[in-house]
Amino acid sequence: MSLNITSQHAELKKELDRINSDNRVSFSEFQHVRDAADAKIAKVTAPELQAHLKNFQKSIDDAVELLQQAALAARKGKLDDATKAALKESVSFQVTYLVMGFKTSIERL
């Protein structure tokens, strides 16, 4: 099971295409995307958005950390293939829910 992301934003699309070219995400690619995401959010300086964006950024950091913790627990637990598949499917649905939240809110601006 795989979950892929695309973007109509030219800079982000180019980066995603480069990263996806080998079907793997290295730690340095992961870190680069995180740093770029933080830099982009820092450029939004509207006072009425600051608290919301800071909270959103923190929640994304927390979500990524929780994903990493779940993966570590799954590795340590030596899950069977069916449980691994269920984990991947459930997380894919949750990430899709986040993207749909974007599409029904921010993308409509």
N, C-alpha and C positions, 0 to 999 in steps of 0.2 A: 504494500500500500504506500502510496506517495501522495503528498500534497504539494502542489506547485503554486507559485504566485507570479503574477505578471503585473505590469503597470503601464499606463499610458504616459506617465511622466518620463521623458526621454532619458534623463540622467539615471533615474532609478532602473528603467528598463534595460539600459546598457549594462549596468552593474549586475542586475539579476541574470541577464543572458550570459555574462562572463562567468558568474559563479555557477550557474546551472550547466555550463558546457561540459563538465565532467561528472555530473550527477552526484556531487559531494559538496558539502559545505565544510571548509577547513575552519579551524579556530580563528585564524587571522582574518578570513572572510567574514565570519560571524562578528568578530570584534569591530571590523571596519564598518559593517552595516550598522551596528549599535552606535558607534561613534558618529557616523553620518546622521543617523536618526536623532541623536542628542543635539548635534550641531544645528540641524534644521529646526528642531523645536525651539532652540534657544533664540533663533532669529525672529520668532513671533513675539512681538513685544507689547501687543495690545494689553493694557492693564486688566481689562475685564476678562481676559483669557488666561492670565498667569496662573491662578490657583488651579483652574481646571486642567491646564496642560501639565503642570507639575504633578498633580494627582494622577493623570493619565500615564505620564512617563513612569512614575513610581509603580503603578499597577502593572504596566508592561514588564518592567524589570522584575517585579515579584512573580508574574506569570512565567517568565522565562526561567527564573530560578526554580519554581515549582516543577516545571517540565523536566529540568535537569535532575532534580531530586527524585522524581517519579522514574526516570530512566535508570538512575543509579539503583534505586530499590528494585526495579524490574531485573536488572542485571544480577544483583545480589540474590534475588529470589529465584533465579533460574527458572523463569516462567515457561510453561509449555507453549507451543505454537498458537493454540487457540486463545490463550490469555494475552499473548503478545499482540495478536491480531485485534482482539477486542480493545486493548489499550490504544493501539494506533488509530483504530476507527473512532473511538470515543473522543480522543484528543483532536482528531481531524474535524469532527463535527463541532467541537468547541471553538476551534480556530476559525472555522467557516462562519460560525455565529458571530464572532468578532468582526470578520470582514463584512458580513451582511449588516451589522450595526453601522459600520463605516458607510456602506452604500446607501443606507436609509437615512443618514444624518449628514455627515460632513460632505460627502460627495454631492449632495443635492444643493449645496450653497452656491 
